[in-house]
Amino acid sequence: MNMISKNMIKTVHSLELKKNRKREGLFVAEGPKVVGDMLGSFLVHALIATEEWFSRHAREISLLDKEELWTKEAWGKVSVTEEELRRTSFLQHPQEVMALFQIPDDTELNGVDPSRELCLALDGVQDPGNLGTIIRIADWFGIDHIICSKETADAWNPKVVQATMGSLAHVHLHYTDLNTFLTTVADDVPIYGTLLDGNDIYSTELSDSGIIVMGNEGNGITESVRKMVSHRLLIPDFHEGKSAESLNVAIATAIVCSEFRRRG
């Protein structure tokens, strides 16, 4: 069992920035629920926790050793007091444990097959809270792959990680040039997009496979991606008078995914 040092705290805090996460190849997760869901899904660089947490989770930690789920240069188990955890954490109210995990390689688009399953594609979603919620929504509706444009927020941002509530362990994120990816999709694979000139989603035929594109919070789907959308969808406004200008992208994603799964 190691004790936390000033350099360790400095390294953890540095991971708030994307450039440092990229350099170190690590991201931060916090709290029993989020850390617990991610154990076994990502290689662990450090478990930073109170003695009480370690004593209650001895069995899970022993499995990390047995299955060699630590990174090569892991800090291993790092014991902290509640005060030390407070100084290390990004949260206002830290809860017993935080961990550093290795960021997986997402460059190969392994397992992505929109001809056989529904996939989400995010075209410039920039708010960390929205991205985290969308990942959680994908998990809930059984969508295993999200293809993100390079302009989309970084999924390994601490705010995104916390907003997923552990769903990052169940959903695969792939960052790529979205335009290039969509040009490689077979002609018979439907590409759905939510657009103001789209057809009412509740009266449009939907498939159980294909790609659902969700756009940027302020500008929607980019013009280049819009040209590749084969099925334009609209979530209708039911208010007879003046109503909200638009839906939050995470809420819109939930509505669209729910309708696809309801039909399936």
Steps between C-alpha positions, in 0.01 A plus 500: 500500500643835393442841659401794282765757412492859376620383158215251479246771585660727240475226235133435581416871474686525168259246349228765496661616172463300179864547396616345828254211477630434150864516614450273802239276336290518819161623617342556842185338641354571843256350746408140591240462222709633212828340609327171584340476154831569328712249690559211263418706190814718490858446611552665839789738562404598854233438759494794741271427792445502873601199710131427557432472126799271447393271784146466358624426147792265566352228275460730195854631546643149522343426161690794350824333611390156384386612155788746450274801453756758614697721260874427464604801710205496738503686829285218631299549818537846650360558849363844588325672787173680430689830502757373248220369280331841513824669386545249216142479372326706231169462684357739756403205718740206435381151586760256635672406173638628174699320234726562204425274203679451170328658200428224246606523137196617300653551157406174326118516518513136609161332517307786336248350257199726437363247249418272793436736793408854593792736556509861610711763324569834671575795275668758722320451833712724722349518848656239735172455688310434177760251379502314831120481501493377138744221589274403789196509268678277246575252777136498612369435149758233418705700250856371520686742273516879477701651215616851590626772269835647598314818601295312761594547866756260644327202662785468753443848644429454876162674462398263221619195691295594806190581292507150347456345847714204392350447153840560340573143606220370276505729193786524250604852391679551168647836394551541126432726204122463487469597133755238397334233715155565352635472145615145579153388608319271256227662289227283653585607857261776612651819638247685715531862604278732703430810289244781506382405151479130587204264506303438820688223682174356635361432150826408324614143442808422712743209479675304776843576350678797353651824626327777697681834466457763772639848442664788685306676777479833317544421131361150462641263239772647280420560132747236377353231726145614425554417131566137598186462712265269312207519744416843642309488828311762699391485864172694470406791722161437663454852641236695307638843589854627534728227632866425574731568208658155515564194716819435693706251295512241779122515545452474124732197493293329771176563310642371172660189654182422690291516183741274310498242779122523546454405135765228516 
